Amino acid sequence: MNILIVYATNSGGTQIASQSIQEVLTGKTHTVVVKQAAQTSPPELGQYDLVILGSPSWDYEGQEGLPHADFIDLIKKCQGTTFEGKKFAVFGLGDSSYTHFCGAVNHLEEFVTSVKGTKSGESLKIDGFYFNQEKNTELIRSWTEGLSQTLV
Ligand SMILES: Cc1cc2nc3c(=O)[nH]c(=O)nc-3n(C[C@H](O)[C@H](O)[C@H](O)COP(=O)(O)O)c2cc1C
């Protein structure tokens, strides 16, 4: 299966998480490309069998729990586009000390629904990635194993 992981990051955690996901899926003989949200486009998303979206949650102009600004831009660019039946999966990094813990995941799930995509598996919310990187990397790997089982 051809898989695209689209991520954005501020302090590098979501990039590291994306690489772990890539590693696991490549081991399952999938072809996996990792791209930053700012460097992809709606037509490119259309070229893959599965698109995995990963974003930290952030706070812009006092509004918490938003996706990274590059995802906000990508979502805008996708307005009017549909990806009928295309598989999507969503993960996010956040911090449970915020009221809207991993709110970006909810926004990205709404995006998937709005473009008529199909969600593969449950989304993943990672709390305090760098505070326990080893345990969180294990969580990410096991989530990816579960995701790969939903792919046919
Ligand atoms: C200014 C700022 C705002 C944040 N807002 C939220 C938030 O609303 N919800 C949340 O769960 N985490 C929030 N976080 C935590 C980050 O999402 C978390 O540190 C994440 O791991 C960063 O990922 P990155 O390393 O890929 O940038 C915020 C962090 C900062 C510094």
The ligand as a Gaussian input file, in Angstrom:
#p B3LYP/6-31G(d) Opt

LIG

0 1
 C        2.126000      27.741000      23.128000
 C        1.735000      26.288000      23.305000
 C        0.394000      25.928000      23.191000
 C       -0.009000      24.610000      23.371000
 N       -1.349000      24.297000      23.288000
 C       -1.754000      23.024000      23.530000
 C       -3.148000      22.677000      23.522000
 O       -4.034000      23.496000      23.330000
 N       -3.495000      21.386000      23.757000
 C       -2.559000      20.404000      23.985000
 O       -2.931000      19.249000      24.203000
 N       -1.220000      20.696000      23.991000
 C       -0.800000      21.975000      23.755000
 N        0.539000      22.280000      23.759000
 C        1.533000      21.192000      23.951000
 C        2.140000      20.722000      22.602000
 O        1.141000      20.287000      21.698000
 C        3.112000      19.563000      22.895000
 O        4.226000      20.081000      23.585000
 C        3.565000      18.807000      21.673000
 O        4.283000      17.668000      22.082000
 C        4.445000      19.634000      20.734000
 O        4.707000      18.834000      19.598000
 P        5.924000      19.162000      18.617000
 O        7.192000      18.771000      19.343000
 O        5.705000      18.308000      17.404000
 O        5.881000      20.616000      18.286000
 C        0.961000      23.600000      23.615000
 C        2.309000      23.967000      23.731000
 C        2.697000      25.286000      23.597000
 C        4.155000      25.649000      23.776000

